[in-house]
Amino acid sequence: MDKIDVRRVSKDGQQMLRRQVIAARREGVTYSEIQSRYGVQPGTACAWWRRYQAEGEAVFGQDRRGRPSGFDAGKKVKGRKRNLIVDTL
């Protein structure tokens, strides 16, 4: 199977793929075999497996994607920084 970019797969597809990889690891399938079956890089499969071992089923419910939002310390507001004044000067 060709290598796939997991970041380009939908959230549901990522969850399904992650569950399949975890199930395969539980059965003792090697990372190279997981790569040939599912097209997931061994490093990615290893990271998923380690997180599963540390956090359990909670790994499947996480929707983290992209960079964390910033923090504007001046206004103490979470989200995009407010640079309106700086940008207009």
N, C-alpha and C positions, 0 to 999 in steps of 0.2 A: 504494500500500500504506500502511496505517496505521503510525504510529510505534509501535515496541515498546520496552518497558523491558528491556534486555538483562540487567539484574541479576535479573530474574524467570525467565529461561530456565535450564533445567538446564545443568550443566557440559558435557555432551556437545553440547547444542544450541548453547551459546556457542562451543565449539570449531569446530563445523560452520559456524556463521555467520561466525566470524572467518576461517576458511579461504576461504569464498566471497567475502568482502569483499576479502581480500588478492589472491585470484585475479583479481577484477574490476579492482583497481587495477593489477595487472601488465599487464592488457590495455589499460590507458589509460582506463578508465571514470572519469568525473568523480564527485566526492563527491555532487553533487545527484542524479545518476543512481543511485548506490548507495543513496541515501535512498529514492528512488521504487521501486527493485527490492526491497530487503531491509528497509526500514523502520528503518534504523540512522541515527542522527543524524550529520551530516557531521563534527562534532567528535570523535565516538567513532571513526568510520572513519579519520579523520586520525591519531588517537592510535595506533590499531592499526597503521596503515601505517608510522608513524615508528618504533614499537617493532620492527616486522618488519625495517625497514631497518637498525636498529641491532643487533638481536640475532639476526636470521635465524629459522630454524625453531624455535629454543628458545622462542619466544613461544607456540607452540602447546602446549607441555607444562606450562605454569605453572598452578597451581591456587590462586593467591592470591585470597582473598575476605575481605572484612570488615576490621575493624581489626586491626592487629598486637597480639599479646598483650603485656601489661605486663611490667614487671620490678620485683620487690620488692628494692630495693637493700639493705635491712636484712638480709634473709635470703639475698640473692643467688640467688633462685629465679625462674625464668622462669614466667610464667603469671599467674593472678589474684593480686591483692595480698591479703595476709593481714591482715584488719582485725578479727579476732575479738575481740581485747582492746578495741579502741576502740569497737566496736559494742555490747559488753555493759556498758560502764561507764556 
